[in-house]
Amino acid sequence: MPVNSQPKATASKGGPAREGIVVVDFGSQYVQLIARRIRENQVHSIVFPPSVTAEKIKAMNPSGIIFSGGPSSVYDRGCPSIDPKVFELGVPILGICYGMQVTGKVLGGVIRKSGKREYGHTQAYFQRTNPLFSGIPKKCVTWMSHRDKVVKLPKGFETIAWSSSTKCAAFADRERRIYGVQFHPEVVHTEHGQEILKNFLFNICRCKKNWTMRSFIERKVREISDRVGRDHVVLGLSGGVDSTVSAVLLHRALGKRLHCIFVDNGLLRKGEVERVKRLFTKHIKLDLHVVRAEKRFLTALKGVVDPEKKRKIIGETFIRVFEEEAKKIKNARFLAQGTLYPDVIESQSFFGGPSKTIKSHHNVGGLPKKMGLKLVEPLRDLFKDEVREVGAELGLSAEMTQRQPFPGPGLAVRIVGDVTRERCNMLREADWLIIDIAKKHDVYRKTWQIFGVLLPVKSVGVMGDSRTYENTIAIRAVTSVDGMTADWAKIDYTVLGKMSNAIINQVEGINRVVYDISSKPPSTIEWE
């Protein structure tokens, strides 16, 4: 993952400016949450895999380092570790769970399998004289998730927290400012976890509160301008929040050297082409090129039912269309995309780190290996809610910034099975009715996403005293903060009934509607 756009940092006396917190990801399901918690305190964070070198971290000149948890054991063959020289940088370090165990092992301590595993809520006791636990109660509930424990402390360390099952629930070398906690302070289940993280950020690392969306915009505009130089940029515009915010941000940096290409691939929402043309030519007034490519995409997708193949085909086709259009634009050397941080995490293990592939996003895992344009991804380091904040800071309306996410591959990943023009039209009409009713009943605003999915299932029905054998639509609605986790939305049955009746009565080819009550995890928000 590339270095995040960072805010200006105040130069420390006698040295260069400090730049936030480096988070080393050992494969934790909570690594994104750690990064978010840091940013919520207006401190910049950047995530690296454990393969990051001490030299690279030194070049970043961070105020502190946090090691995340992870699923491995430090005595497993091939388990992730860290460059020992990181501990010689003189930068404060906080190891969480597996991160604590790695710290202990690398510095000469002994880690053993625990006779009693600790998972979930655990009462812990704290040495409050330690700056990490300043201001918190002597005992409180923590969230544990481990099977190993530190049985011998590294030289120079002391125990600063314990539980009934673990003699060392936290340790510290105050002189070197190296700390470790066996529990997870980043999750809400740990009482006073936020205070513990704040103590690390501000009492120990002396961080400055200078990570804001305004500082992000200022920094990113400079970065884009420096990288692109006098060349021109082609932006793959979808009309959603991500690409719209990207367009406005890029336009601020590049002006007339930004060229937006909107591809009508036949996989869009109802009325989307007209809406995008109206928005970007009359209101935002950017250079917009509309490409009609429905036949090209549907031909490429013919007979393809595997979700990963669909995504990669769409990604490949998008890029080829962009390249062809870019050739018509003098000095176009870059392709810009609205890729977000969750897209990167789900698509691939960045830098060869321990995170596992969940699905390829068309603008990450779907990119061809050989591409004639260099990439610019101004939002790659942000979560969805942060993108909305950037949009608001850039002056976009709430109607635009609060629009629900729509997948890059469009309706293709909401049609389970073969993608045809007929099936796209069927889903397009059904989805439009779902959204329309959701807006009328204040459901749209309260959900992260609500949409229809066309299933490859036909069932018997009765319409006008006649037998039918037609298709099924699933309604998917979830609540979430950033899309990394989600719960199914508890929509009033009356509203669901209205959606069902409207779809069955108005969309030809549909005779059954079902509701998806799966959370993420274990399911994903999109069906494919």
N, C-alpha and C positions, 0 to 999 in steps of 0.2 A: 504493500500500500504506500502510495507516495506521501511525502511529508505534508501534513495538514497546513492550511493557511493559518498563520499565526498572527496574533495581535502584536502591536508594538509592546515591547517590554522595557521597563526602566532599567537602565544600565546600573549594575551594582558597583559599588565603590571599588576601584582597583581592578575591574574586569569587565568583560563584555556583557551585554544584556542577557538576562535569564529568560528562557522561553517555555514556561509551563511544566507539565508533568509528562514523562514518558511512561507509558503502560506497556509492560511486556506480557504478551498473551501466551500462556501455557496451555491453551485449549479450553479455557473456562467458558461455561454457558453464560457467565455474568460479565465477560470482559467489556461488552458494549455498555453495560450498566455502570461499570467502574468509570469508563470514559465520560458517560453522561453525568454522573454524580460530580465529577470534577468540574465539568463545564457549567453545571447548575450553580456552582460557587464562583462563576465568572473567571475561571482559571482554564487556560488552554490545555488540551490533552492530545496526545498522539499515540497510536497503538503500533507496536512492532512485534514481530515473532521472536522467540528466544534465540534465533540465529543472529540477531543484531549484535554487532561488535561494540566493545567499549569505545573504540575510536569514533564510531558513528554517533553514539550517545554523547560523547564528549563534544563533538562538533555541533550537536543540537544545543548544548549548554543548558540543560533543563534545571529547573529549581528542585526537582525530585524525581524519583523513580518508584513505580509500583509494580510488583510482580503479581500477576493474577493467580487464581487457583487453576486447577486442571484435573483431568480424570486419571492421570498416571500416578505411579508410585516411584519415589526416587531410587528404589532398588530394582525397578524393572529394566530389562535389557532395552536399550534404545530410547529410554525416557528422555524428555527434553531437559536441558540444563541451560546454564548461562555462562558467558565469558567471565571467568574469575576476576579479570581486570576491572570489571564494572564496579566491584567493591572497593577499588583503589581510586575511584574518581573523586572521592570526597563529597559526593552528592547524597543527600538523605534517601534512604531506601525503606519501603514498606512491603514486606512479603505477606500475601494473603493465602492461607490454606496451603496448597501445594507450593506457592511462592515462598512461604515461611520454611517449608521443609527443604526446598532447594537451597535457600539461604543457609540453613543450618548445616546441610551436607557439604556444600562448597567451602564453607568457612571452618570445617573440621569437627562439626558436631556429629552425633549419631542419631539416625532415624530408624525406628523399628515399627513393625506391624503392631497395632494396638490390640490388647486382649479384649477390649470392649469398644466397638465402633460407636461413633457419635454422629447421628443424623437428625437434623431438625432442631427444635427449640432446646437449648441447654443453658442452665444457669451458670454464669461465670462470675468470678471474683477478681477485682482489679486493684492494682497498686496505684492509687490516685496521685501519688507524688510524681509519677512519671508524666512527662509532658504529653504523651500520646493519649492519656486518659484523664487529662485535666478537666475538672468540672463535671464529670459523670459520676453516678452513684457507685458505691463500693461493690454492689452486686447488681446484675441485670441479666435479662434473657438475651442470648446470642443465637445465631443460626449456624450450626455446625454441619459439616458434610465431609467427614474424613474417616479413614481406617488406619492411618499411621500417626505416630507421635514422636516428638523429640525426647529421647531418653538421656542424651548427654549434650549439654550446651556447648557451643563453640567458645573458645577462649575470649574473655572480655564481656560475655553476655550474662544477663541475669533474667530470672523469671519475673514477669510483671503481671501475669494473669493466670488463673487456674480454674479447673472445674472438678466435679466429683470424680470424673473418669480420666482427667488429664492433668498431671501435675504442672505441665507447661502449656497453657492455652495462649500465651504470648510471651515473647522475649525481647530484649533490647540491649544494644551496645550504645549507651548514651553518648560516649565520647566520639564514636564514628557515625552516630545518628543512623544506625541500622536497626530496623524493627521488624517483627513478625507477629502475625496474629493467626490463630488456628481457625477462627470463625470468619464469617463474611460481613464486614461492616457496611458493604454497599447495598445489601438487601433490606427491605423494610422490616423483615422479621427480627432483625437485630436491634434491640432497644438502644437508643443513643448512638447508633452506627454512624449517623451523619455527623454528630459531634466529634466522633473519633477521626473521621476523615478530615473534618475541618481542622482539628488539632494538628494533624499531619501536614496539611496544606499550609496553614498560616502560622502555627506555633513553631513547627520544626523546619519546614521548607522556606518559610517567609515569602510565600507567593504573593503576587500583586493581583488584584481583581481587575484584569484588563482584557478578559475574553468577552466581547459583546458582538452582537450581529453587525453593529456599525463598524467595529474594528475589523471584523471579518471581511466586510465589503471593501474597506479601504485597502486592506492587505491584498485581497484577491484581485482587485482592479490593477494594482501595481504588478502583481505576479503575471497576470494575463498579458498586460502591455509589454513587460520585459520579455516574456517567452515568445510571443507572436511576432514582435518587432514590426516590420512594415508589411508582413504578409496578411492575407485575408483568411477569414474563418467561415466555414460552412456549419450551420447548426441544424441538427436533425430535430425539427420542431414537431411536437405532438399536440400542443395546445393545453396540456395538463399543467399542474403547478410546477413541477420540476423543470420542464423545458421552458416554460414561460419565465420563471425566475432566472434561469440560466441566460435566456435571451436578453432580458433587461440588464443583467449584470455584465454580460459580454458587451452589450451596446454601450454601456457606460465606459468600458475600457477601450473599445475599438471604434465606436461610431459607425461610419458608413462602410467600414471594412468587415462588418458582420453581415452575412447573407443567410437568411433562414429558409430552409427547405422543408416544406410540409408534404408528406407523402400520403396520398389517398390510396391505402393498400387494400381497401375493401373490408377491413377488419375493425373499423372505427364505430363509435357510437352514432346513433341517429342524429342527423343534422350537424355533425362535427365539422365537416369541411366548411360549411357556410359560417359557422360560429367562429372558427379560427380566422378565416379571411376577414370577417368583420372586425374582430378584435385587433389583429395585427396590421391591418391597412388603415383603419379609421381611428382607432384609439391609441395604440402604442406606436403605430407608424414606423414599422421596421421594414427592411427590404425582404419581401416574402415571395418565394417561388413555390407554386403548387404543382405537384407532379401526380398525374393520374396513372396509377400502377396496379389497379385492382386485378386485372387479368394476369399480370406477371406474378403476383404473390399467390393467387389461388391456383395457378398452374403449377408453381413450385411446391405447393402444399398438397396437391392432389394425391389421395391415397395414403397420406402420412398420418398415423394415429399416435405414434410415440411422442410424448410431450417434449422430451429433450431434443428430438429431431426437429419438431416444429419450431422450437425456440431458435435453434441454430440455423435453420433454413431462413427464418425471418430476419435474424441478425445479419446473415450473409447477404440476403437480398437487399436489405436496407443499405448496407455499406456500398454495394455495387451501384445502387441508384444514386447515392450521394456522390460517389466518385464520378459517375457520368455527368451529373449536374455540375459538380465542382469544376470539371474541365471547361465548362462554359464561362466560368468566372475567373478572370485574370488574377494571378498571384494567390489563388486559394491553395493553401498548404496544410490547413488544419481542419479536423472534424470535431465539433463540440457536441457533447451529450449531457443529459441531465442525470447522470449516474449518481446514486446516493450510497452512503456507507452500508446500509443493510443489503443493497444489491451486491456489493463486493463481498461481504461476509458470506451470504448465501451461495454465491456463485462459485467461489474457489477459495483455496487456501492461499492467502496472499503471502508473497515472499517465501512460499514453501513452509508456512507455519502449520500448526496443528489443527486449525479449524477445518471442518469437513464440508464437502460440497453438498448442498441441499438441492439446488436446481440452478440451471444456467439462466441468467437474465440476458435478454437479447442484446443489451448494450454492454455486457461484461463477458460472460462465457460464450455468447453467440458471435463474438467478433472473429473474423477470419484471421489466420496467422499472418498473411501477407496483405497489407493494406496500403493504398497509395496516399493516404492522409495521416498526419500525426494527430494524436488525440489531445483534446482539451476538455477536462471534466471539472468545471468550477465548483460543483456541489458535492464532489466525491467524498468529502470528509464529514458531511452533515447528516443528521437524522431528519426525518420528515418534518417534525414540528419545528426544527431549527430553520428548515427551508421556508416554511410559512412565515417565520419571524423575519427572515431576510427579505422576503417578498413585501411584507408590510413596511419594512424599513426603506425599501426601494420605491414605495408609494403605490403599490398595487392594491386594488380594492379587496375587501374581505370576501366578496363573491368569488374572486379569482383565487385568492390564497387559501381559502377554505374548501376549495373543490376537492372531491374525493379522488384518491389515487386510481389510475387506470393503467393496466399492465402494458408495457411496451409492445409485446406481441399481440395486444388487442384481444378481440373476440376469439382468436385461434386457441387461446389457453382457457377459454370459458366454453368451448365446444369440445366435449369429450368425444374423441373419435375423429372421423373424417371431416375436413373443413371444406364446405362447398358454398357457393353463392346463396343457394336456397336456405341452408342452415344458418348462415350469417344473417340473412334478412329476418328469419324467424326469431333468432335470439335478439337481434337489434330492436325489434318491436316489443318483445317481452320485457327487455331490460329498460326501455324507455318508460313503459308503464310502471315498472317497479320504482324507478327513480321519481317519477312524477307523483305517485301516491305517497312515497316516503317524504317528499318535500311538503306536500299538503298537510301531512299529519305530524310534522316536526320530528320525523324519524331520521331523515337525512343528516341533519345537523348533529344528532346525538350518536351517530355511528361513524366508525372509521371508514367502513366500506359497506355498501349494500348493492347487490347486483344479481343478475340471473346467470344460470349455467344450463346449457343444453346438454341433456344426457343421451347416451346412445341406447335408450330404453324406450320401447313402445309398449303401450298397454291398452286394454280394451276399455272403451267408454261408451256412453249413450248420449247422443245429441239429437233432439227432435224425433224421438222414438226410433232412431236408427243406430246401429252399432258402429262405433268408430274404433280404429286401431292407430293411435297417433302418439306423438312425442311427449316427453316429460321435461319440465323446467324445474330446476332446484333454485330456491332463493337462498342466497348466502349473505348474511349480515353479521358484522363483527364490531366489537369495541376494542380500541387499542390506543396507545400513546404514540408509538413509533413504528408499528408494524412488525417488530421483532417477536412480540408475543401478542396474542389476541384471544378474546373470549367471544362466544357466540352471543348475539344481542337478543335480549328478552323483549321482543316486539309484541305489542298487544295483539291478541288473536283477531280482533275486529279488523285491524289494519292488514294483517296477513290475509284475512278473508277477502278484503277488497282487492288486494293484489291478485290473488288466485282467480277471483271471478273475472277481473278485467282481462287477465291473460287468456283464460280459457274462452271467454266470449269474443275477444277482439283479435287474437292471433291465430290465424288459420294453421292447423297442423299440430296444435297443442291441446291435449285433453286431460292433463294431470299436472299438478304443482305440488312440490314437496319442500320442506324447510330443513336446512342444514344446521345441526346443533353440535358441531365439532369445534373444539378450541385449537389454538396454535401455541405450543405443540400439543398433541402429536400431529395434527393436520397442518397444512399450510393454508393461508387465506384463499389464494387461488386454487382451483381444483387441479390445474396442471402447471 
